[in-house]
Amino acid sequence: MPSGNHTSSLEGRAFWLLVIAVSAAFAWILWPFFGAVMWGTVLAILFAPLYRRLARRGRRTLAALATLVIIVVIVIVPLIAVAALVAQEGLNLYQSIQSGEIAPGRYLRQVFDALPPWAMRWLDRFGLTDLGAVQARITSSLVAGIQFIGPRALSIGQNTFDFVLDTFIMLYLLFFLLRDGDGIVARIRAAMPLRGEMQRDLAAKFTTVVRATIKGGVVVALVQGALGGLIFGMLGIHAAVLWGVLMTFLSLLPAVGAGLVWVPVAIWLLATGAVWQGIVLIAFGVLVIGLVDNLARPILVGKDTRLPDYLILISTVGGLAIFGINGFVIGPLIAAMFVAVWGIVASRSQAGAC
Protein backbone atom coordinates (compact mmCIF):
# COMPACT_ATOMS: atom_id res chain seq x y z
CA MET A 1 0.00 0.00 0.00
CA PRO A 2 2.64 2.61 0.84
CA SER A 3 4.42 1.84 -2.45
CA GLY A 4 1.17 2.31 -4.36
CA ASN A 5 0.49 5.62 -2.64
CA HIS A 6 4.03 6.78 -3.42
CA THR A 7 3.65 5.85 -7.09
CA SER A 8 0.29 7.63 -7.27
CA SER A 9 1.80 10.73 -5.66
CA LEU A 10 4.65 10.76 -8.21
CA GLU A 11 2.18 10.36 -11.08
CA GLY A 12 0.11 13.25 -9.72
CA ARG A 13 3.12 15.55 -9.47
CA ALA A 14 4.33 14.55 -12.94
CA PHE A 15 0.87 15.21 -14.36
CA TRP A 16 0.63 18.69 -12.82
CA LEU A 17 4.16 19.49 -14.02
CA LEU A 18 3.02 18.47 -17.50
CA VAL A 19 -0.08 20.66 -17.17
CA ILE A 20 2.02 23.65 -16.11
CA ALA A 21 4.60 23.09 -18.87
CA VAL A 22 1.99 22.70 -21.62
CA SER A 23 0.04 25.75 -20.34
CA ALA A 24 3.23 27.85 -20.24
CA ALA A 25 4.13 26.75 -23.78
CA PHE A 26 0.62 27.61 -25.00
CA ALA A 27 0.83 31.05 -23.34
CA TRP A 28 4.23 31.56 -24.99
CA ILE A 29 2.71 30.83 -28.41
CA LEU A 30 -0.16 33.24 -27.78
CA TRP A 31 2.04 36.02 -26.37
CA PRO A 32 2.64 37.80 -29.73
CA PHE A 33 -1.14 38.17 -29.98
CA PHE A 34 -1.68 39.00 -26.33
CA GLY A 35 -3.35 42.35 -27.09
CA ALA A 36 -5.73 40.81 -29.62
CA VAL A 37 -6.72 38.02 -27.22
CA MET A 38 -7.16 40.43 -24.31
CA TRP A 39 -9.33 42.89 -26.24
CA GLY A 40 -11.35 40.07 -27.77
CA THR A 41 -12.11 38.77 -24.28
CA VAL A 42 -12.88 42.23 -22.89
CA LEU A 43 -15.23 43.09 -25.76
CA ALA A 44 -16.94 39.71 -25.43
CA ILE A 45 -17.67 40.41 -21.76
CA LEU A 46 -18.86 43.96 -22.45
CA PHE A 47 -21.14 43.05 -25.36
CA ALA A 48 -22.41 39.73 -23.99
CA PRO A 49 -25.72 41.31 -22.82
CA LEU A 50 -26.32 42.69 -26.32
CA TYR A 51 -25.56 39.30 -27.87
CA ARG A 52 -27.96 37.54 -25.50
CA ARG A 53 -30.75 39.92 -26.48
CA LEU A 54 -30.14 39.26 -30.16
CA ALA A 55 -29.89 35.50 -29.57
CA ARG A 56 -33.27 35.13 -27.84
CA ARG A 57 -34.76 33.57 -30.97
CA GLY A 58 -32.15 30.83 -30.92
CA ARG A 59 -30.04 31.93 -33.90
CA ARG A 60 -26.72 32.17 -32.11
CA THR A 61 -24.50 32.43 -35.19
CA LEU A 62 -26.52 35.28 -36.69
CA ALA A 63 -26.67 37.02 -33.32
CA ALA A 64 -22.88 36.76 -32.93
CA LEU A 65 -22.34 38.12 -36.45
CA ALA A 66 -24.75 41.01 -35.83
CA THR A 67 -22.99 41.86 -32.55
CA LEU A 68 -19.64 41.73 -34.33
CA VAL A 69 -20.84 44.17 -37.00
CA ILE A 70 -22.12 46.55 -34.31
CA ILE A 71 -18.75 46.41 -32.50
CA VAL A 72 -16.88 47.15 -35.74
CA VAL A 73 -19.13 50.12 -36.53
CA ILE A 74 -19.24 51.75 -33.10
CA VAL A 75 -15.78 50.78 -31.74
CA ILE A 76 -13.22 49.66 -34.33
CA VAL A 77 -13.91 52.13 -37.16
CA PRO A 78 -14.03 55.24 -34.91
CA LEU A 79 -10.79 54.20 -33.17
CA ILE A 80 -9.00 53.76 -36.50
CA ALA A 81 -10.27 57.16 -37.71
CA VAL A 82 -9.15 58.90 -34.50
CA ALA A 83 -5.73 57.16 -34.64
CA ALA A 84 -5.24 58.41 -38.19
CA LEU A 85 -6.17 61.97 -37.19
CA VAL A 86 -3.87 61.88 -34.16
CA ALA A 87 -0.97 60.62 -36.28
CA GLN A 88 -1.50 63.42 -38.82
CA GLU A 89 -1.90 66.15 -36.21
CA GLY A 90 1.09 64.91 -34.23
CA LEU A 91 3.33 65.01 -37.30
CA ASN A 92 2.02 68.45 -38.29
CA LEU A 93 2.66 69.78 -34.78
CA TYR A 94 6.18 68.37 -34.76
CA GLN A 95 6.95 69.94 -38.13
CA SER A 96 5.50 73.29 -36.99
CA ILE A 97 7.73 73.32 -33.90
CA GLN A 98 10.80 72.31 -35.91
CA SER A 99 10.15 75.02 -38.52
CA GLY A 100 9.52 77.71 -35.89
CA GLU A 101 5.93 78.29 -36.95
CA ILE A 102 4.92 77.33 -33.41
CA ALA A 103 7.33 78.86 -30.90
CA PRO A 104 6.65 77.88 -27.27
CA GLY A 105 9.01 80.65 -26.15
CA ARG A 106 6.95 83.35 -27.85
CA TYR A 107 3.76 82.10 -26.25
CA LEU A 108 5.51 81.88 -22.87
CA ARG A 109 6.70 85.48 -23.19
CA GLN A 110 3.12 86.60 -23.91
CA VAL A 111 1.95 84.83 -20.75
CA PHE A 112 4.73 86.33 -18.60
CA ASP A 113 4.04 89.84 -19.91
CA ALA A 114 0.35 89.51 -19.04
CA LEU A 115 0.90 88.26 -15.48
CA PRO A 116 0.43 90.66 -12.54
CA PRO A 117 3.44 91.47 -10.32
CA TRP A 118 2.28 89.22 -7.46
CA ALA A 119 2.13 86.24 -9.82
CA MET A 120 5.63 86.96 -11.11
CA ARG A 121 6.92 87.14 -7.52
CA TRP A 122 5.27 83.79 -6.77
CA LEU A 123 6.87 82.21 -9.86
CA ASP A 124 10.22 83.70 -8.92
CA ARG A 125 10.18 81.76 -5.64
CA PHE A 126 10.20 78.52 -7.66
CA GLY A 127 12.76 79.73 -10.17
CA LEU A 128 10.24 79.86 -13.02
CA THR A 129 10.91 83.42 -14.18
CA ASP A 130 14.03 82.48 -16.17
CA LEU A 131 12.36 82.54 -19.57
CA GLY A 132 15.25 80.88 -21.38
CA ALA A 133 15.43 77.92 -19.00
CA VAL A 134 11.64 77.46 -18.91
CA GLN A 135 11.46 77.73 -22.71
CA ALA A 136 14.20 75.13 -23.14
CA ARG A 137 12.43 72.77 -20.76
CA ILE A 138 9.04 73.16 -22.44
CA THR A 139 10.46 72.86 -25.96
CA SER A 140 12.50 69.77 -25.11
CA SER A 141 9.51 68.17 -23.39
CA LEU A 142 7.22 68.88 -26.35
CA VAL A 143 9.73 67.60 -28.89
CA ALA A 144 10.50 64.51 -26.79
CA GLY A 145 6.80 63.77 -26.37
CA ILE A 146 6.02 64.19 -30.05
CA GLN A 147 9.09 62.17 -31.03
CA PHE A 148 7.79 59.44 -28.71
CA ILE A 149 4.31 59.52 -30.24
CA GLY A 150 5.36 60.18 -33.84
CA PRO A 151 7.24 56.95 -34.58
CA ARG A 152 4.47 54.94 -32.95
CA ALA A 153 1.89 56.73 -35.04
CA LEU A 154 3.96 56.08 -38.17
CA SER A 155 4.36 52.44 -37.17
CA ILE A 156 0.60 52.04 -37.63
CA GLY A 157 1.14 52.60 -41.34
CA GLN A 158 4.46 50.77 -41.51
CA ASN A 159 3.13 47.69 -39.71
CA THR A 160 -0.20 47.56 -41.50
CA PHE A 161 0.02 43.81 -41.88
CA ASP A 162 0.53 43.29 -38.13
CA PHE A 163 -2.34 45.64 -37.34
CA VAL A 164 -4.69 43.90 -39.78
CA LEU A 165 -3.63 40.47 -38.48
CA ASP A 166 -4.20 41.46 -34.83
CA THR A 167 -7.59 42.96 -35.69
CA PHE A 168 -8.60 39.84 -37.60
CA ILE A 169 -7.55 37.56 -34.73
CA MET A 170 -9.41 39.72 -32.22
CA LEU A 171 -12.63 39.74 -34.27
CA TYR A 172 -12.35 36.03 -35.09
CA LEU A 173 -11.87 35.16 -31.41
CA LEU A 174 -14.59 37.60 -30.42
CA PHE A 175 -17.12 35.86 -32.67
CA PHE A 176 -16.56 32.47 -31.01
CA LEU A 177 -16.41 33.94 -27.51
CA LEU A 178 -19.82 35.53 -28.11
CA ARG A 179 -21.41 32.48 -29.72
CA ASP A 180 -19.82 29.76 -27.55
CA GLY A 181 -18.90 31.79 -24.48
CA ASP A 182 -21.21 29.97 -22.07
CA GLY A 183 -19.80 26.59 -23.10
CA ILE A 184 -16.20 27.82 -22.86
CA VAL A 185 -16.83 29.22 -19.36
CA ALA A 186 -18.48 25.94 -18.31
CA ARG A 187 -15.46 23.92 -19.47
CA ILE A 188 -13.05 26.27 -17.67
CA ARG A 189 -15.07 26.04 -14.47
CA ALA A 190 -15.19 22.23 -14.74
CA ALA A 191 -11.38 22.11 -15.02
CA MET A 192 -10.73 24.45 -12.08
CA PRO A 193 -9.92 22.66 -8.81
CA LEU A 194 -12.26 24.92 -6.80
CA ARG A 195 -15.65 24.43 -5.25
CA GLY A 196 -18.67 25.46 -7.32
CA GLU A 197 -19.61 28.32 -4.99
CA MET A 198 -16.11 29.81 -5.11
CA GLN A 199 -16.03 29.45 -8.90
CA ARG A 200 -19.30 31.35 -9.18
CA ASP A 201 -18.01 34.09 -6.88
CA LEU A 202 -14.79 34.49 -8.87
CA ALA A 203 -16.58 34.43 -12.23
CA ALA A 204 -19.07 37.05 -11.04
CA LYS A 205 -16.32 39.22 -9.59
CA PHE A 206 -14.23 38.97 -12.78
CA THR A 207 -17.14 39.97 -15.03
CA THR A 208 -18.12 42.80 -12.70
CA VAL A 209 -14.54 44.09 -12.51
CA VAL A 210 -14.07 44.06 -16.30
CA ARG A 211 -17.29 45.99 -16.86
CA ALA A 212 -16.55 48.43 -14.04
CA THR A 213 -13.00 49.01 -15.29
CA ILE A 214 -14.07 49.67 -18.87
CA LYS A 215 -17.32 51.53 -18.20
CA GLY A 216 -16.18 53.38 -15.12
CA GLY A 217 -12.69 54.21 -16.34
CA VAL A 218 -12.23 53.98 -20.09
CA VAL A 219 -15.68 55.17 -21.18
CA VAL A 220 -15.64 58.13 -18.80
CA ALA A 221 -12.12 59.04 -19.98
CA LEU A 222 -13.25 58.79 -23.62
CA VAL A 223 -16.19 61.10 -22.91
CA GLN A 224 -13.97 63.64 -21.15
CA GLY A 225 -11.38 63.51 -23.93
CA ALA A 226 -14.03 63.87 -26.63
CA LEU A 227 -15.56 66.87 -24.86
CA GLY A 228 -12.13 68.43 -24.40
CA GLY A 229 -11.24 67.93 -28.05
CA LEU A 230 -14.63 69.32 -29.09
CA ILE A 231 -14.26 72.56 -27.13
CA PHE A 232 -10.65 72.94 -28.33
CA GLY A 233 -11.85 72.60 -31.92
CA MET A 234 -14.68 75.08 -31.42
CA LEU A 235 -12.24 77.61 -29.94
CA GLY A 236 -9.85 77.17 -32.86
CA ILE A 237 -7.01 75.63 -30.84
CA HIS A 238 -4.41 73.87 -32.98
CA ALA A 239 -4.34 70.01 -33.01
CA ALA A 240 -7.64 69.65 -31.14
CA VAL A 241 -7.90 65.89 -31.76
CA LEU A 242 -4.37 65.31 -30.46
CA TRP A 243 -5.11 67.28 -27.28
CA GLY A 244 -8.40 65.44 -26.89
CA VAL A 245 -6.62 62.07 -27.00
CA LEU A 246 -4.07 63.34 -24.49
CA MET A 247 -6.92 64.41 -22.18
CA THR A 248 -8.45 60.95 -22.58
CA PHE A 249 -5.30 59.25 -21.30
CA LEU A 250 -4.82 61.75 -18.49
CA SER A 251 -8.46 61.28 -17.44
CA LEU A 252 -7.60 57.66 -16.64
CA LEU A 253 -5.40 58.97 -13.81
CA PRO A 254 -7.58 60.24 -10.94
CA ALA A 255 -4.88 62.47 -9.45
CA VAL A 256 -4.12 64.14 -12.78
CA GLY A 257 -7.13 64.37 -15.06
CA ALA A 258 -7.88 66.36 -18.19
CA GLY A 259 -7.34 69.62 -16.28
CA LEU A 260 -3.61 69.19 -16.78
CA VAL A 261 -4.25 70.10 -20.44
CA TRP A 262 -7.17 72.53 -20.50
CA VAL A 263 -6.16 74.63 -17.46
CA PRO A 264 -2.78 75.79 -18.90
CA VAL A 265 -4.44 76.41 -22.28
CA ALA A 266 -7.13 78.53 -20.60
CA ILE A 267 -4.46 80.53 -18.75
CA TRP A 268 -2.60 81.08 -22.03
CA LEU A 269 -5.79 82.27 -23.74
CA LEU A 270 -6.49 84.76 -20.96
CA ALA A 271 -2.90 85.98 -20.90
CA THR A 272 -2.75 86.52 -24.66
CA GLY A 273 -5.91 88.60 -24.85
CA ALA A 274 -8.36 85.87 -25.93
CA VAL A 275 -10.43 86.59 -22.82
CA TRP A 276 -13.82 85.24 -23.89
CA GLN A 277 -12.21 82.04 -25.24
CA GLY A 278 -10.38 81.55 -21.96
CA ILE A 279 -13.54 82.15 -19.91
CA VAL A 280 -15.52 79.74 -22.10
CA LEU A 281 -12.83 77.06 -21.76
CA ILE A 282 -12.68 77.45 -17.96
CA ALA A 283 -16.47 77.31 -17.66
CA PHE A 284 -16.70 74.29 -19.95
CA GLY A 285 -13.82 72.54 -18.18
CA VAL A 286 -15.31 73.02 -14.72
CA LEU A 287 -19.03 72.62 -15.46
CA VAL A 288 -18.90 69.94 -18.19
CA ILE A 289 -15.59 68.05 -18.32
CA GLY A 290 -15.08 68.18 -14.57
CA LEU A 291 -18.57 66.93 -13.76
CA VAL A 292 -18.57 64.01 -16.23
CA ASP A 293 -16.76 61.77 -13.76
CA ASN A 294 -19.22 62.54 -10.94
CA LEU A 295 -22.34 62.26 -13.08
CA ALA A 296 -21.51 59.63 -15.71
CA ARG A 297 -19.59 57.12 -13.61
CA PRO A 298 -22.49 56.23 -11.24
CA ILE A 299 -24.81 55.83 -14.25
CA LEU A 300 -22.35 53.63 -16.19
CA VAL A 301 -21.02 51.61 -13.28
CA GLY A 302 -23.95 51.54 -10.86
CA LYS A 303 -23.04 49.30 -7.94
CA ASP A 304 -20.08 47.68 -9.67
CA THR A 305 -16.64 47.45 -8.11
CA ARG A 306 -15.12 50.85 -7.39
CA LEU A 307 -11.41 51.01 -6.63
CA PRO A 308 -9.88 53.78 -4.52
CA ASP A 309 -8.38 56.57 -6.63
CA TYR A 310 -4.85 55.94 -5.36
CA LEU A 311 -5.07 52.27 -6.36
CA ILE A 312 -6.35 53.18 -9.84
CA LEU A 313 -3.48 55.66 -10.28
CA ILE A 314 -0.75 53.24 -9.18
CA SER A 315 -2.12 50.26 -11.09
CA THR A 316 -2.67 52.28 -14.28
CA VAL A 317 0.85 53.71 -14.30
CA GLY A 318 2.31 50.30 -13.42
CA GLY A 319 0.25 48.61 -16.11
CA LEU A 320 1.41 51.12 -18.74
CA ALA A 321 5.05 50.59 -17.69
CA ILE A 322 4.82 46.80 -17.98
CA PHE A 323 2.25 46.14 -20.72
CA GLY A 324 2.43 49.30 -22.82
CA ILE A 325 -0.79 50.76 -24.19
CA ASN A 326 -2.79 47.70 -23.06
CA GLY A 327 -1.71 48.38 -19.48
CA PHE A 328 -4.27 51.11 -18.90
CA VAL A 329 -6.86 48.32 -18.80
CA ILE A 330 -4.74 45.43 -17.52
CA GLY A 331 -3.31 47.36 -14.56
CA PRO A 332 -6.64 48.37 -12.95
CA LEU A 333 -8.10 44.98 -13.87
CA ILE A 334 -5.35 43.11 -12.00
CA ALA A 335 -5.69 45.49 -9.04
CA ALA A 336 -9.46 45.05 -8.95
CA MET A 337 -9.19 41.27 -9.17
CA PHE A 338 -6.60 41.36 -6.35
CA VAL A 339 -9.05 43.29 -4.17
CA ALA A 340 -11.94 41.02 -5.18
CA VAL A 341 -10.07 37.76 -4.51
CA TRP A 342 -8.85 38.90 -1.12
CA GLY A 343 -12.33 40.17 -0.36
CA ILE A 344 -13.64 36.64 -0.96
CA VAL A 345 -10.86 35.23 1.25
CA ALA A 346 -11.72 37.69 4.04
CA SER A 347 -15.46 36.98 3.85
CA ARG A 348 -14.89 33.22 3.94
CA SER A 349 -12.48 33.57 6.86
CA GLN A 350 -15.09 35.58 8.78
CA ALA A 351 -17.77 33.04 7.93
CA GLY A 352 -15.49 30.22 9.13
CA ALA A 353 -14.76 32.10 12.35
CA CYS A 354 -18.45 32.53 12.99
C-alpha positions as CSV (number, residue, x, y, z in Angstrom):
1,M,0.0,0.0,0.0
2,P,2.6,2.6,0.8
3,S,4.4,1.8,-2.4
4,G,1.2,2.3,-4.4
5,N,0.5,5.6,-2.6
6,H,4.0,6.8,-3.4
7,T,3.6,5.9,-7.1
8,S,0.3,7.6,-7.3
9,S,1.8,10.7,-5.7
10,L,4.7,10.8,-8.2
11,E,2.2,10.4,-11.1
12,G,0.1,13.2,-9.7
13,R,3.1,15.6,-9.5
14,A,4.3,14.5,-12.9
15,F,0.9,15.2,-14.4
16,W,0.6,18.7,-12.8
17,L,4.2,19.5,-14.0
18,L,3.0,18.5,-17.5
19,V,-0.1,20.7,-17.2
20,I,2.0,23.7,-16.1
21,A,4.6,23.1,-18.9
22,V,2.0,22.7,-21.6
23,S,0.0,25.7,-20.3
24,A,3.2,27.9,-20.2
25,A,4.1,26.7,-23.8
26,F,0.6,27.6,-25.0
27,A,0.8,31.0,-23.3
28,W,4.2,31.6,-25.0
29,I,2.7,30.8,-28.4
30,L,-0.2,33.2,-27.8
31,W,2.0,36.0,-26.4
32,P,2.6,37.8,-29.7
33,F,-1.1,38.2,-30.0
34,F,-1.7,39.0,-26.3
35,G,-3.3,42.4,-27.1
36,A,-5.7,40.8,-29.6
37,V,-6.7,38.0,-27.2
38,M,-7.2,40.4,-24.3
39,W,-9.3,42.9,-26.2
40,G,-11.4,40.1,-27.8
41,T,-12.1,38.8,-24.3
42,V,-12.9,42.2,-22.9
43,L,-15.2,43.1,-25.8
44,A,-16.9,39.7,-25.4
45,I,-17.7,40.4,-21.8
46,L,-18.9,44.0,-22.5
47,F,-21.1,43.0,-25.4
48,A,-22.4,39.7,-24.0
49,P,-25.7,41.3,-22.8
50,L,-26.3,42.7,-26.3
51,Y,-25.6,39.3,-27.9
52,R,-28.0,37.5,-25.5
53,R,-30.8,39.9,-26.5
54,L,-30.1,39.3,-30.2
55,A,-29.9,35.5,-29.6
56,R,-33.3,35.1,-27.8
57,R,-34.8,33.6,-31.0
58,G,-32.2,30.8,-30.9
59,R,-30.0,31.9,-33.9
60,R,-26.7,32.2,-32.1
61,T,-24.5,32.4,-35.2
62,L,-26.5,35.3,-36.7
63,A,-26.7,37.0,-33.3
64,A,-22.9,36.8,-32.9
65,L,-22.3,38.1,-36.4
66,A,-24.7,41.0,-35.8
67,T,-23.0,41.9,-32.6
68,L,-19.6,41.7,-34.3
69,V,-20.8,44.2,-37.0
70,I,-22.1,46.5,-34.3
71,I,-18.7,46.4,-32.5
72,V,-16.9,47.1,-35.7
73,V,-19.1,50.1,-36.5
74,I,-19.2,51.8,-33.1
75,V,-15.8,50.8,-31.7
76,I,-13.2,49.7,-34.3
77,V,-13.9,52.1,-37.2
78,P,-14.0,55.2,-34.9
79,L,-10.8,54.2,-33.2
80,I,-9.0,53.8,-36.5
81,A,-10.3,57.2,-37.7
82,V,-9.1,58.9,-34.5
83,A,-5.7,57.2,-34.6
84,A,-5.2,58.4,-38.2
85,L,-6.2,62.0,-37.2
86,V,-3.9,61.9,-34.2
87,A,-1.0,60.6,-36.3
88,Q,-1.5,63.4,-38.8
89,E,-1.9,66.2,-36.2
90,G,1.1,64.9,-34.2
91,L,3.3,65.0,-37.3
92,N,2.0,68.4,-38.3
93,L,2.7,69.8,-34.8
94,Y,6.2,68.4,-34.8
95,Q,6.9,69.9,-38.1
96,S,5.5,73.3,-37.0
97,I,7.7,73.3,-33.9
98,Q,10.8,72.3,-35.9
99,S,10.2,75.0,-38.5
100,G,9.5,77.7,-35.9
101,E,5.9,78.3,-36.9
102,I,4.9,77.3,-33.4
103,A,7.3,78.9,-30.9
104,P,6.7,77.9,-27.3
105,G,9.0,80.7,-26.1
106,R,7.0,83.4,-27.8
107,Y,3.8,82.1,-26.2
108,L,5.5,81.9,-22.9
109,R,6.7,85.5,-23.2
110,Q,3.1,86.6,-23.9
111,V,1.9,84.8,-20.8
112,F,4.7,86.3,-18.6
113,D,4.0,89.8,-19.9
114,A,0.4,89.5,-19.0
115,L,0.9,88.3,-15.5
116,P,0.4,90.7,-12.5
117,P,3.4,91.5,-10.3
118,W,2.3,89.2,-7.5
119,A,2.1,86.2,-9.8
120,M,5.6,87.0,-11.1
121,R,6.9,87.1,-7.5
122,W,5.3,83.8,-6.8
123,L,6.9,82.2,-9.9
124,D,10.2,83.7,-8.9
125,R,10.2,81.8,-5.6
126,F,10.2,78.5,-7.7
127,G,12.8,79.7,-10.2
128,L,10.2,79.9,-13.0
129,T,10.9,83.4,-14.2
130,D,14.0,82.5,-16.2
131,L,12.4,82.5,-19.6
132,G,15.3,80.9,-21.4
133,A,15.4,77.9,-19.0
134,V,11.6,77.5,-18.9
135,Q,11.5,77.7,-22.7
136,A,14.2,75.1,-23.1
137,R,12.4,72.8,-20.8
138,I,9.0,73.2,-22.4
139,T,10.5,72.9,-26.0
140,S,12.5,69.8,-25.1
141,S,9.5,68.2,-23.4
142,L,7.2,68.9,-26.3
143,V,9.7,67.6,-28.9
144,A,10.5,64.5,-26.8
145,G,6.8,63.8,-26.4
146,I,6.0,64.2,-30.1
147,Q,9.1,62.2,-31.0
148,F,7.8,59.4,-28.7
149,I,4.3,59.5,-30.2
150,G,5.4,60.2,-33.8
151,P,7.2,56.9,-34.6
152,R,4.5,54.9,-32.9
153,A,1.9,56.7,-35.0
154,L,4.0,56.1,-38.2
155,S,4.4,52.4,-37.2
156,I,0.6,52.0,-37.6
157,G,1.1,52.6,-41.3
158,Q,4.5,50.8,-41.5
159,N,3.1,47.7,-39.7
160,T,-0.2,47.6,-41.5
161,F,0.0,43.8,-41.9
162,D,0.5,43.3,-38.1
163,F,-2.3,45.6,-37.3
164,V,-4.7,43.9,-39.8
165,L,-3.6,40.5,-38.5
166,D,-4.2,41.5,-34.8
167,T,-7.6,43.0,-35.7
168,F,-8.6,39.8,-37.6
169,I,-7.5,37.6,-34.7
170,M,-9.4,39.7,-32.2
171,L,-12.6,39.7,-34.3
172,Y,-12.4,36.0,-35.1
173,L,-11.9,35.2,-31.4
174,L,-14.6,37.6,-30.4
175,F,-17.1,35.9,-32.7
176,F,-16.6,32.5,-31.0
177,L,-16.4,33.9,-27.5
178,L,-19.8,35.5,-28.1
179,R,-21.4,32.5,-29.7
180,D,-19.8,29.8,-27.6
181,G,-18.9,31.8,-24.5
182,D,-21.2,30.0,-22.1
183,G,-19.8,26.6,-23.1
184,I,-16.2,27.8,-22.9
185,V,-16.8,29.2,-19.4
186,A,-18.5,25.9,-18.3
187,R,-15.5,23.9,-19.5
188,I,-13.0,26.3,-17.7
189,R,-15.1,26.0,-14.5
190,A,-15.2,22.2,-14.7
191,A,-11.4,22.1,-15.0
192,M,-10.7,24.5,-12.1
193,P,-9.9,22.7,-8.8
194,L,-12.3,24.9,-6.8
195,R,-15.7,24.4,-5.2
196,G,-18.7,25.5,-7.3
197,E,-19.6,28.3,-5.0
198,M,-16.1,29.8,-5.1
199,Q,-16.0,29.5,-8.9
200,R,-19.3,31.4,-9.2
201,D,-18.0,34.1,-6.9
202,L,-14.8,34.5,-8.9
203,A,-16.6,34.4,-12.2
204,A,-19.1,37.0,-11.0
205,K,-16.3,39.2,-9.6
206,F,-14.2,39.0,-12.8
207,T,-17.1,40.0,-15.0
208,T,-18.1,42.8,-12.7
209,V,-14.5,44.1,-12.5
210,V,-14.1,44.1,-16.3
211,R,-17.3,46.0,-16.9
212,A,-16.6,48.4,-14.0
213,T,-13.0,49.0,-15.3
214,I,-14.1,49.7,-18.9
215,K,-17.3,51.5,-18.2
216,G,-16.2,53.4,-15.1
217,G,-12.7,54.2,-16.3
218,V,-12.2,54.0,-20.1
219,V,-15.7,55.2,-21.2
220,V,-15.6,58.1,-18.8
221,A,-12.1,59.0,-20.0
222,L,-13.2,58.8,-23.6
223,V,-16.2,61.1,-22.9
224,Q,-14.0,63.6,-21.1
225,G,-11.4,63.5,-23.9
226,A,-14.0,63.9,-26.6
227,L,-15.6,66.9,-24.9
228,G,-12.1,68.4,-24.4
229,G,-11.2,67.9,-28.1
230,L,-14.6,69.3,-29.1
231,I,-14.3,72.6,-27.1
232,F,-10.7,72.9,-28.3
233,G,-11.8,72.6,-31.9
234,M,-14.7,75.1,-31.4
235,L,-12.2,77.6,-29.9
236,G,-9.9,77.2,-32.9
237,I,-7.0,75.6,-30.8
238,H,-4.4,73.9,-33.0
239,A,-4.3,70.0,-33.0
240,A,-7.6,69.7,-31.1
241,V,-7.9,65.9,-31.8
242,L,-4.4,65.3,-30.5
243,W,-5.1,67.3,-27.3
244,G,-8.4,65.4,-26.9
245,V,-6.6,62.1,-27.0
246,L,-4.1,63.3,-24.5
247,M,-6.9,64.4,-22.2
248,T,-8.5,61.0,-22.6
249,F,-5.3,59.3,-21.3
250,L,-4.8,61.8,-18.5
251,S,-8.5,61.3,-17.4
252,L,-7.6,57.7,-16.6
253,L,-5.4,59.0,-13.8
254,P,-7.6,60.2,-10.9
255,A,-4.9,62.5,-9.4
256,V,-4.1,64.1,-12.8
257,G,-7.1,64.4,-15.1
258,A,-7.9,66.4,-18.2
259,G,-7.3,69.6,-16.3
260,L,-3.6,69.2,-16.8
261,V,-4.2,70.1,-20.4
262,W,-7.2,72.5,-20.5
263,V,-6.2,74.6,-17.5
264,P,-2.8,75.8,-18.9
265,V,-4.4,76.4,-22.3
266,A,-7.1,78.5,-20.6
267,I,-4.5,80.5,-18.8
268,W,-2.6,81.1,-22.0
269,L,-5.8,82.3,-23.7
270,L,-6.5,84.8,-21.0
271,A,-2.9,86.0,-20.9
272,T,-2.7,86.5,-24.7
273,G,-5.9,88.6,-24.9
274,A,-8.4,85.9,-25.9
275,V,-10.4,86.6,-22.8
276,W,-13.8,85.2,-23.9
277,Q,-12.2,82.0,-25.2
278,G,-10.4,81.5,-22.0
279,I,-13.5,82.1,-19.9
280,V,-15.5,79.7,-22.1
281,L,-12.8,77.1,-21.8
282,I,-12.7,77.5,-18.0
283,A,-16.5,77.3,-17.7
284,F,-16.7,74.3,-20.0
285,G,-13.8,72.5,-18.2
286,V,-15.3,73.0,-14.7
287,L,-19.0,72.6,-15.5
288,V,-18.9,69.9,-18.2
289,I,-15.6,68.1,-18.3
290,G,-15.1,68.2,-14.6
291,L,-18.6,66.9,-13.8
292,V,-18.6,64.0,-16.2
293,D,-16.8,61.8,-13.8
294,N,-19.2,62.5,-10.9
295,L,-22.3,62.3,-13.1
296,A,-21.5,59.6,-15.7
297,R,-19.6,57.1,-13.6
298,P,-22.5,56.2,-11.2
299,I,-24.8,55.8,-14.3
300,L,-22.3,53.6,-16.2
301,V,-21.0,51.6,-13.3
302,G,-23.9,51.5,-10.9
303,K,-23.0,49.3,-7.9
304,D,-20.1,47.7,-9.7
305,T,-16.6,47.5,-8.1
306,R,-15.1,50.9,-7.4
307,L,-11.4,51.0,-6.6
308,P,-9.9,53.8,-4.5
309,D,-8.4,56.6,-6.6
310,Y,-4.9,55.9,-5.4
311,L,-5.1,52.3,-6.4
312,I,-6.3,53.2,-9.8
313,L,-3.5,55.7,-10.3
314,I,-0.7,53.2,-9.2
315,S,-2.1,50.3,-11.1
316,T,-2.7,52.3,-14.3
317,V,0.9,53.7,-14.3
318,G,2.3,50.3,-13.4
319,G,0.2,48.6,-16.1
320,L,1.4,51.1,-18.7
321,A,5.0,50.6,-17.7
322,I,4.8,46.8,-18.0
323,F,2.2,46.1,-20.7
324,G,2.4,49.3,-22.8
325,I,-0.8,50.8,-24.2
326,N,-2.8,47.7,-23.1
327,G,-1.7,48.4,-19.5
328,F,-4.3,51.1,-18.9
329,V,-6.9,48.3,-18.8
330,I,-4.7,45.4,-17.5
331,G,-3.3,47.4,-14.6
332,P,-6.6,48.4,-12.9
333,L,-8.1,45.0,-13.9
334,I,-5.4,43.1,-12.0
335,A,-5.7,45.5,-9.0
336,A,-9.5,45.1,-9.0
337,M,-9.2,41.3,-9.2
338,F,-6.6,41.4,-6.4
339,V,-9.0,43.3,-4.2
340,A,-11.9,41.0,-5.2
341,V,-10.1,37.8,-4.5
342,W,-8.8,38.9,-1.1
343,G,-12.3,40.2,-0.4
344,I,-13.6,36.6,-1.0
345,V,-10.9,35.2,1.3
346,A,-11.7,37.7,4.0
347,S,-15.5,37.0,3.8
348,R,-14.9,33.2,3.9
349,S,-12.5,33.6,6.9
350,Q,-15.1,35.6,8.8
351,A,-17.8,33.0,7.9
352,G,-15.5,30.2,9.1
353,A,-14.8,32.1,12.4
354,C,-18.5,32.5,13.0
